[in-house]
């Protein structure tokens, strides 16, 4: 059951044609199937993650991208948080440092790519270099336009070396973003989340939307699929991400390795 929209390689993405408030086959958060499905997927993810770690032949890179307030941190808390931390890494990327700017734009991300047996989650990623760089005119079109090919090549190289890549765009409406920003103003315990950059980025909503549509269209491949996840409802967002991750790991089929000794002959004194 596909709860998120998987972008077909070569297809042109129109985000306006993909609903942000979908609840799939579920009537709402209190639908008993929601809790059952999420618990089942998280249990399966934990098992598959343990197999991946033990096998140490493959790895998984998960990219999370979104407009502000769409819930990248929420996914990390509710989907990634319950998983076994062995072999699991979460990396959050902000503006590059002086050292990072002295290298090519992919350098700092390649450095954090997962090793065999690991899962790595990127909270923002190299896609910022064709998103914010484009919208805020930090580089000319001639520079960021070439980066689509560099990204495709990078992800294909990872795939060739046994690292599967799965990418999620958390799809939120402008109205729901406004509600969540207002909530951060109104609720004292959430005011710590307020960031002037969020309000500035909102002014460029349409430009970011076009930049995302181009990134999704240009970089959706068989080796590194993009999923557009309806995210107006937080519970459905988490469920859709967990479902897609479970499906991806099941495709990878990690297996526990056979013991290196004959267990029938082991006698513990």
Buried (B, 14 or more C-beta within 10 A) or exposed (E): EEBBBBBEBEEEBEBEEBEBBBBBEBEEEEBEEBEEBBEEBBEBBEBBBBBBBBBBEBBBBBBBBBBBBBBBBBBBEBBBEBBEEEBBBBBEBEEBEEEBEEEEBBBBBEEBBBEBBBBBBBBBBBBBBBBBBBBEEEBEEEBBBEBBEBBBEBBBEBBEEEBBBBBBBBBBBEEBBEEBBEEBEEEEEEEEBEEEEBEEBBEBEEBBBBBBBBBBBBBBBEBBBBBBBBBBBBBBBBBBBBBBBBBBBEEBEBEEEEEEEEEEEEEEE
